[in-house]
Amino acid sequence: MWILSETSFDPTKQHHKETIFTIGNGYLSTRGTFEEGYPNDRRATFIHGVFDDAPVVVTELANTPDWLATQVVIDGEKFSLATGTILAYRRDLDLQTGVLRREVRWQSPNGRVATLIFTRFASLADEHLLALRCEIIPEFDGQIELRSALNGQTDNEGLLHWRHIAQGQLADGAVFLRTRTRKSGIELALVMRLVGDAALTTTFWDVENVPTLRQVYQARSGTPIVVNKFVGVATSRDTGNPLELAHHHLQRVTDWDQELTAQRRAWACEWERCNVVIEGDEEADLAVRFSIFQLLIAAPRHDQRVNIGAKTLSGFGYRGHAFWDTEIFMLPLFIYTMPEVARNLLDYRYLTLPAARAKARAAGYEGAWYAWESADTGEEVTPTWVPDFHDKKKLARVWTGDLAIHISSDVAYAVQQYWQATGDDAWYIERGAEIVLDTAKFCASRAEWLADRGCYGYTDVIGPDEYHDHVNNNAYTNLLAQWNLRAGLETLAWLEQHAPQKAAELRQRLDLTAERLQHWQTVAEKMCVNIAANGLIEQFDGFFKLKDVNLADYEPRTKSMHEIFGIEGANEYQAIKQPDVLMLQFLLREHYSDSQIRVNYDYYTPRTDHTYGSSLGPPIQAIVACQMGDVDEAYEHFIRAARADLRDVRGNAGDGIHAASAGGVWQAVVFGFGGLRIHPDGTWEVHPRLPKHWQQLTFRFTLRGVMHIVTCYPDGRAIVA
């Protein structure tokens, strides 16, 4: 299935639908708000890298001027779904082409009837071009007025980020708006042109910060009026003269059909590399394609200075900040389908190494400690305080920026995965190896010798399970750091053999003395981890002594266990936000037998807050369940992840797409049900385990430059093309 549809308008679901009907092209995204507006909408277009200072959250993506703004006046009455009568309504997002279409048959308060069709897309063929078509079919004779603007009066939920610079009309009739962020000083230019049926009159309204073109048409019953709005967009991150660049991209436009054809061709190329088809389950088929689409429209194809935020570019949630979500949950899709995008995202981590080093140094450590929340510079932008769950008048301390050290090993892991899958030695030598080495340097520096136990560990940390803070020896943190240290040693040995000059440079620049490297080896060999005789790994020191909890006793509920117990109270219980240990075993699959995974799966699964905990947990849980052969249970976790945004399972989809969950959905299908396993030596295998109602699963992936198309069947067969 390719079409996400809405067949009636429900104002109570307005913000949720704005999120899931987001369009984009990897340069920017625009939420699915209505062209004409609606009361309390969250209109937003976000452009990668356009951050500006903000209180509490440090910095945020600045909501750019509204390019959609289009008012239709029907015989003197403004078209709005908040007035008049909706006689028919339908909205479709075509995931195959990235085109959003809305058709409304509307009766004005005075009885005038017209059908209005709005079609829009952000061009994938030209990332600096936006297109909107307005088609009006009147059922009366009279007058129709169109007011199309570039509205600079936008904000981030009340916070103003833009200062008006200039506006006007160019020699060719195009209308422009120039504006600049207040603190970061990023200039933005938008240039608009209207093309379509001849108007009776066209007037330029030079309204400050809202330059507008007003067109008047003669309405004749049954005769369509079609107007196309094209907008060029550019920022000072792209060029020294954004207005000139935006105008250039607008000038090359000839007509709607040509741009739409280019859009379809560009998307066809994308889907050729990453499409997934599930036969026998329409909901799952649409959900996985929707998840892929949401990541594709946020994927920076031509910019290595940006990351993908936890809410992509689709909402105000997390202010555009990037987390480990990118490397662990989203990146695999790109690594195995669009490696050039994966490389861009990893380049961002390379370019922000100075900030990671500064963070480590400020805390008294060596190496690179990446920010838990990262924005344009890579500096730490995690808020220190947020409103308390139970009393919004009080503030609660946020510790992740201070204690979540696993982020550095997560980045290193992603670097190794990219290199393993692509064989991109040149990039690894030039950039990737340095990331792995400097994060290993941090892991060794941050490690503490615990004399009473005779091992190294990490005290006062937060693992992926954020229900528990200030813990000691979190298994995920410790063992991924152990992996990072060993990867660093292996990397240096590989460089010595394949790029000795680079090895010598990094040895000197990173001060990789023989004594330091020996210390890495010792820390890795003597890393603390609590493992029972049956293979059960304790999530962190003392976890088994916490109060056990039967989550079923709290059903039905609409809150997370974190909210129910409180931020401090949650530390006393074994209820977890997501299963750290299972995530660890998924990432380091080669290190664990099925029986070792089984004992941990059986222990941690009933203690995990699957429904209202982290959106990151269910897709990984699904993969591990598949590996254990529990396919029915795997499907329950998978479909929970698949519905996260489409059905607004957690009630917060209005804040933006759950990007990590979207990436996890793809992984659950490919690595879980498809059973794809990539080995460190570059070999691969598939062991399909399909849900009983799936008739067929087809997915594609690229390894070392070769694309493979795999079709899986319920009997466990797999055909590779």
N, C-alpha and C positions, 0 to 999 in steps of 0.2 A: 504493500500500500504506500502511496506517495502523497496523498492529500490529507492534511489535518483540517478538519471542518468544524464550523460552528454554525448551527442552523437557527439559533434564536439568541437574542441579546438579553443577558441577565446582568443588571448593574451590580449585583452583589459579588459577581465573579470578575469584575472589571479588571482589577490589577493582575490577577492570575492570567487572564487571557492576554493582557498586554505583554506579559513575559513570553508566553509560549508562541505568540505570533510575531516575535522579533525577527527581523531580517538583517542581513549584514553581508560583508564581503571580505572580512579579515583585516580591513583597515578601520572600519567603523560598524556599529550596529544601531538600529533604530527600533525602539519598542513598538509594540502593536497598538498604539493609540490611534484614535480616529483623526483624520485630517482636519475635520471641523471642530475637534475638541469635545470634551464631555466633562461635566463637573467632577472635580477631585481626581482627574486622571493624573498619571505619573508619566508625563511626556518626557522622553529622553532620547538623545542620540549621544553615544559615547565613542570617542576616537582613541585608539590605542596611544598611550604615552602622553595624553593631554591631561596632566595632573596639575592640581593647584592646592595650596595650603588650606587646611580646614582644622577647626578646633576639635579637640578630643581625639579624632581619628588621624591626626597629623597631616595627611594629604588624601586627596580623592580625585577620581576622574571627574573632570568638570563637564556637566551637562551642557552640550553645545547648543547654539541657536537652532531653533526648530525649522527645518527645511520643509516639513509637511504642510505647514499652516495654509489652509485653503477653506475659505468660507463661500458657500453657495447660497445666494439669496433668490428665492422663488417668488416672483411677483410681490416683492417687498417683505417677505418673511424668511428669516435665516433658517436654513436646514440644520436640525439638531435632533438627535435621538432622545434628548431630554424634553422635547416638546412635540406636539403633533401626534400622529399615530403611525406606528410601524406596521405596515400591511404585509411585508415579507422581508426576510433578512437571511443572508448567508455570507459567511466569510470562509475562504479557503486559502491555506498556505500550501503551495506546491513545493514539496521538499526536493523534487527532481530539478526544478529550475530556480528556486529561491524567489518566486513571485508570489506576492500576497494580493488577493483580490477580495473585495467586499461589495456586495450588491444589496441595495436597500430600496424597497418600494415604500414611499413615504407620503403621508397626507398631512399637509400643513394645517394649523389651527383654523385657517379660513377655508379649508376644503380643497386646496390645490394638490394634485397628485403628480408625482414624478418618480421615476426609477433613477437612482444614482449608483454608478459603478466606479469604484476607486481601485486602481491597480498600481502597485508600486514594487520597485526592486532597487537594491543596491548593487550596482554592476560588478560582477566578478571579473568581467573582461577588462574593466577600467575602474580601479578602486577609487578614483577621484570623482566618479560620476554617480549621481542619484537620479532616479526617474519615477515620475508619478503621472498617471493618466486619470483624468476625471471625465466620465461620460454621463451626460444627463439626458434622459428621455422623458420629456414632459407629456402629460396627458391633458394639456390645456394650451390655449393660445394666450400669449402674454409676454413677459419679460423675465430673463434670467441674468443674474449678475454674478460674476466670479471675482473673488478677491483673494489673490494668491500672494503670500508674503514670505519673507525671511525674518523670523521673529527672534530677535536677540534678547527678549525679556524672559530668559529661562533661568532656572535656579536648581540647586541641589537641595530639595526639600526645605526651601526657605533661605539657603545660603547662596549669595550672589558671587559668581566667580569671574564675570566678564565686565570689561570696561569698553564702552563703545568708542571706536576710533573714527570711522568714516562710513559713508554710504552714498549711493547715487546711481545714476544710470549711465552706462557706457555708450560709446558712439554707435554700436550695433543694436542698441535697445536693451541689452542685458542689464539686469539690476544686481547690484552688489552690496555686501555688508562686510565690513572689517571690524574685528573686535579682538581684545587681548585679555588673557587671564590676569587677575589682579596681582598675584604674588609671583608666579613662575614665569610670567612674561611671554607666554606662548601666543603668537598671533594666529588668528583663524580668518580665512576669507571664504565666503560663499558667493557664488554668482548664479543668477537664475534667469532662465528664458522660458517663455510660454510659446508653444507651437501648436497650431490646430486650426479649427474652423475660424473663419473670418468673423471678427467681432464688429458690432455696430460702432463701438468706441473702445479705445484703450487709453487708460490714464495712469500715470505714475504718481502715487501718493508718497511723498517724501516724509513719512512719519518717522520721527527719531527712533532708531534702533529696531524699527519694523518697516523697512522699505517694502512697498506693496504695489502690485499691478492690479488695477481694477478694469475688468472687461464686461461689457454689456452685450447681451445676445437677444435676438428676437426668438421667442419660444413659439414653436408650432407643434401642435399635438402629434405625437408619433415620430417626430423628426429628431434624431440624436444630435446633441451638441458635444463635440469631443475636443478636449484641451489637454495637451501634454506639457508637463512641467519638468524641465531638466535643470539640475543643479550641479555645478562644479564645486568641489570643496578641496581645500589644501591648508596646511598649517606651516608655521615657521620651522617645524621639525623636518619638513620635507624640502624646503627651499628658502632662499633669502627673500623671495617675493611671492608670498602665498596668493595674492590677488592675480598676479600674472599667470601662475600655474593653474589656478582654479578656472580662470577664463579660457586658458588654452584647452583644457579638457572639455569645456562646454562648447567651444567653437567647432570642434571636430565632429559634433553630433549632427547627423542629417535628419533622421526620422525615428519614430518609435519602433517600427518593425525591425529596422536594422540593429538597433541597440538590444531589442529583445532577442533577436536571433543570436547575437554575440553572447548574450547572457546564457542562453540555452546551451550553446556550444561549450562555453567555459565550464558550466556545471556538469555537462555530460562527461567531460574529461576527468573531473573530480570523482564522480561516482564510478567511473570505470575502474578506479584504483581501490575503492573502499566500500563498495556496496555489499550489503548483507541481505540475503533473502531467506525468510522463514516461511515455509509452506505448511498450512494446517493451523496457523495461529495468527489471525489478522492483527490482534492487539499487539502481540510481541513483534510482529513484522514491522508495524508502523512505529512502535516505540523505539526499536533499535535504530531505525532509519532517522527518526526524530533526534535521537541522542547524537548520532554521527553529524547530522546537519547542524546542530547547535554548536558543536565543536568546530566544524568547518568554517562557520561564519565568524568565529572568533580567532581563527588561526592566522597569525601574521606571516604572510607570504613574502613580503618585501621589506621587513623591518626586523633586525636582530637585536634591537634595543628594548623590546617589550616582552612581557610574559602574558599568560592568560589568567585573568583573575578568577577567584573562586565562583563568581557569578557571571563569568564571561564578560560581555559588554551589554548585558541584557537587563540590568537593574542596578539599584542603588546599594544593594547588599554588599557588605565588606569593602565598599568604596573603591572597587577595582583592584584591590590588593591581591597579590598572588601568594600562595602557600605551597606546601609540599604536594598539594592536590595535582599540580601540573605534572611534576616528575613521576609520581607513583600511579596516578589514575588516568590522566589525559594523554601523557606522552606515548604510551604504548600504541595507541591508535595511529599516531603520526609516524612513529618509528617504523611500523610495519605496513603503512600505506602511503605516507607522504614524508619520506625521510628528510626532505629539504626543509619542511616546516619544523620537524623535530630539531634539526640542526640550528635553526633560528632561535628556538626556545632555549636551547642549551648555550648558544652564544650569549644570550641575555645573562645567564649565570656566569659565564666567563667575564663579560664586561662589568659585572657587579662584584667581581672578586675583591677589588679594593675596599668596597664597603664591608664585605664579609670579613676581611682581614682587620679592618678598623674595629668592627664589633668585637672580635675575639681579643684584640689588643686592649680595648677599653675594659674588658672583663678580666684582664690579667692572663690571657692565654695566647698561644701561638697559632699560626695557621689561619684557616678561613672558617668562620662561624656565620653561616648565612642567616639573614633575617627571617624570623617566623612569618611575618607579613612584609612583603616587599612591593615597592612601587617603581618609580622611574629610576631612582639612583641605586636601589638595592640596600639602602639604609633601613634600619628597623623602624617600622611604622605601626607596630601593634599598639593599640590603645592600652594605657596603663590602668584605666578604670572604666567600668561600664555600669549602667543601672542594675541594681540587684533584682533577681527574679521576683522576690516576694514583696519588696518595697521599692518602687521606682524612685522614691525620694532619696534612697541611700545608694551609695556606690559600692561596687564589688571590685576587688583587685583582679586584674588579668595577669596571669603569670607566664603564659606561653612564650612571650617575647624574651623572658628571662631564663626560662627553664627547659624549653623544647629544643634540645640540642640535636635531636635525631635528624633535623632538616639537612644538615651538612652531609650526612651519609646518604640521605635520600637523593640528593643531587648527584653525588658520586655514583650511586647505583644507576641512575638514569643515564649518566655518561657512558658507563660500561655497557648498558643494554643497547644504546644507540650504536656504539662501536662494534659490538658483537654482531648486531643485525645487519649493519651496512658495510662493514669492512673498510670504513672511511679512515684509513691510516693517516692521511695527510691532516685531516681535522684533529684527530686524536693527538698527533704529535704536536701540532701547533697550539691547541687549546685544551682539549679534553684531559690530557695527562696532567696538566698543571692543576686542574680542579681536583682530580683524584688525589694527587700528592698533597695539596694544601689542606684538603679536608681530613686526610689521614694525619697530617701534622697537628691539626686541631684535636682530633680524637685522642692522640697520644698525650697532648698537653693537658687536656681536660680530665684524663683518667687519674684516678686516685688509688694509691696503694692502701688496701684495707688489711692492716697487719693482723688483726684478729682472725681473719679468714684466709690470709695468705693468697690474695688475688687482687686484681685491679677491677675497679668498678666506677660507677657514676652515681653520686649521691645528689639529692635535691634536684630532681628532674621531673619532667612531664612526658609521658609517652603518648602515642596516638590516642589512647583512652584518656580523654581530658576530664573524665569524672573524678580522677585521682591526681592530685598535684602534690608536689614536694615529696615524691617517693624516691626510694633508693634502688638502684640496680634494676631498672625496668628492662625486661628481657629483650624487647624490641630494640631499645636504645643500645644496650650492651653488645648484643650479637651483631647488629648491623654495623656498629663501630668496629667490632672485631673483623668483620668482612671488609670494611673500608681500609683498615690498616694492612690487611693482607693484600688487598687490591693495589694499594700504594706500593708495596714492595714488589709485587709482580709487574706493575707498570714501569717502575724504574729499571727492572731487569730487562723488560722488553725494549725499552728505549735504548739501553746500553747496546743491545744487539742490532736494532733497526734504525736508530737515529742517535748515534753516540754524541754528536755535537749538541743536540737538544738535551740529552741526558746530562752532559757536562754543564750546560747553561743552567738547568733547573737545580742541579746539585749545588751549584754556587749561589744562585739567587735565592733559593729556599733554605739554604744552609743545611743540606741533607748530608750531614757527616756520618761516618761509619757508626759512631756512638749513638747518634739519633736513630738511625735505621735499626740498630740492634734493640734499642728501647721499643720501637714499634713492634718488633718481633716478640719481645718479652711480654708486652701488654696484651698482644693478640693471643699468645699462648696461655696466659694466666688471667683471662677475662672471667669475671664472676658470672655465674648463672646457676640458678637453683633448679635442678632437674631430679625428679623422683625416679625410683628404680624402674617404674613402668613407662618412663618417658614424659611424664607430665611436667611441663615447665611452669614455674611460678611466675606470674606476670610481673611482680616486683617483690622485694623483700617484705614479708609479712602479709601478703595478699591472702594466703590461705587462712590466716587468723582473723580476718575481717568477718563481720556478720554476714552469714549467708542470707539470701533473699529469694523468695519464690515470686518471680515477676507476675505470674498468673493471679496472685492475690490482689494485685493492684488494678486488674481489669474490671470493667472497661475504664479507659482513661484517655485523655487528650493531651497529656503533658509528658515530657521526658522524666526519667527517674531523677535526673539532675535537678529539675525544677521541683519535683515532689520532695526530695530529701533536702534540697538547698545545696549551695555550692560547698559549704563546709561539711554538711551532713553526709553528702555522697561519698566522702572519703572513708566513711566508717563501714561501708557495705561493699559486697562483691558484685553489685550491679555495675556493668561496664558499658561505656558509650559505643565502643567497637572493640573487636577481639584482637588485641595487639599480637598475641602469640600466633594466631592463625595467619595474620598478615605477614608476620616474620617467616613462617613456614612456607607461605605462598611465594614470597620473594626469593627465598633461598631453598627452593624446592629440591635441588640436587643434594642438599645436606640432610634430608629427612626421609625416612621410610614411611610407607603408608600406615604402618602400625603406630609410629610415633605421632603422625598427624591425627590419626583416629582418636587416640586417648585425649589429646588436647581439644579436638573438635567436640567430643562428647562432654567435656568438662565446661568449656567456655561458652558453647552455644546457648544453653538455657540461662546463662547469666548475662547475656547481651541484650541491650535495649534496642531491639531491631527496628521497631516501628517508629519510635520518637527519639531515638538516639542519633547517631551520626548517619547521614545519607551515604557516607563512604563505606559503611560496614556491609550492607546487604549484598552488593555485587561480589565482593571478595568471599563472603560467606557462601554464595552460590557456587563459586569456582571450587572452593575446598569441598563442599558437599558433593559436587560432581566427581571430584577425585576420589572421594570415599564411596562412590556408587549410590549415594542417596539422591537420586535424580528428582524425585517428587519434592523433597525438601529443598533441593537446589532451585527448583522452579518457583517455589514460594518466595524465596529470597530474591530471585531474579525479577519476578514480576513486581515485587515491592519497589525495587530500584527503578524498574521501567516506568512505573506509575508516579514516581516521585514528583515530577513536574506536570505531566499530562493530566493527572487527577489531583494535583496539589495535596498529596498525602499528608504532608506535615503542616499544611496551612500557611506556608511562608513562600510559596512560589512567586508571589507578587514582588518579592525582593530581587528576583533574578533566577536564572537557570542554575540548578545544582550541577555544576560542571564536572566535578569529580565523579558524581553518580553517573552522569552521561558517559564519561570515559569508562567507568566500571561496567556499565551495561554492555558496551562493546567487548570488553575483556571477558565478561561472564559468558557471552555467546561463543567467542572464539577460543578462549583458553579453557572455559568450563565445558559447555555442551559440545563444542567442536573438538575438545581434547587436544588442542595444539600445544606441543611442548617444543621450545627452542632450546637446544643444548649449547653450552659455552663454546663448543668447537664449531658451531655454525650448522650442525646437523639438526634435523627436526623430524617429528613424528606426530601423528594424530590418532587419538583413541576416542571416537565420538560416543557420547552418551546423551541421546536426545530424550526430551520429555515424550511420554507415550502418545500424545496427540499431535506431535510434530511429524509431518510427513517427509520433510526434507529440509536440510539447512545447507546453504551455500555461502561461503565467505571467501575472501581473497586477501592475500598478504604478500608483501615483498621482502625477500631476504637476499642480501648481497646482490641487489640489482635485478633479481629475477622475480617476476610476479607469479604466484601460484593460485589457482582457483580450486577450492576444495568443496566437494559436495558430499554431505554426510547423510546417512540413512538410519532409520530406527534400529536396524539389525546390527549396527556397529560398523557397517561398511563405509569406506570413504574412497571416493574417486578423485584423483588429482589431475588437473589439466594445466 
